[in-house]
Amino acid sequence: MVDFDTHIRRGHPVIFGLIILFSIIELAISAWLVSRFNLRHDFLSIAVRDRTRFLLFTSCWTIFFGLFYFALFIHSPTGGIMTSVLSHAVFLILTWIFWTAGAAAITAALGGGLNCSQHFVYCGQLNALEGFAWVVWIFVTFALLVVFFRGISASRRGDGFRGGLVA
């Protein structure tokens, strides 16, 4: 039988570290773009401007709460309501909704991406914004799936969804 607790103890810091790292990259890109848009008013459209602002919010949300859950898990992986499957599920569902909305919205605003040979303003940065949004979405989706599977196993164990990610 596979010991999933060991995988969770090792994997949680890795996946949350990747989510935080790529959210920091997304924060840097989106903050720079928002500052340029506010200063120069040279955004491609209001949709691009607003969706870039939303991705700035989403990356800030993810960094703040991701660091919070990362620290709690490192401190006490088996105890407390904040390290429970339910708590992780609520955070990851909200985060997944934000990243899905943000990544899909910027993709739609850019028409799937910009062709930089046509000399769009901030072309490379906007394409990077879109790409990193989808990368974070993939990591959050993976983390959410793991939490759901751990929730099912905790429920079958009799711990319910208030049980920890690690038994």
Number of C-alpha atoms within 10 A of each C-alpha: 3 6 7 14 15 10 11 19 16 11 15 19 16 13 17 20 16 16 23 23 14 20 27 17 17 26 23 15 19 26 19 15 21 21 12 14 19 12 9 9 13 13 19 15 11 13 15 19 20 17 22 30 19 20 28 25 17 23 29 18 16 28 21 13 15 21 16 12 21 19 14 16 22 13 11 13 22 18 16 14 14 17 24 23 25 20 19 21 19 12 15 22 15 13 23 22 15 20 25 18 18 25 25 17 21 26 22 15 21 19 10 13 18 18 13 12 7 8 10 13 12 16 18 15 14 22 19 17 25 27 17 19 26 18 18 26 23 16 18 24 19 14 22 20 14 18 22 18 14 22 24 16 16 21 15 11 11 10 14 16 23 17 24 25 29 20 14
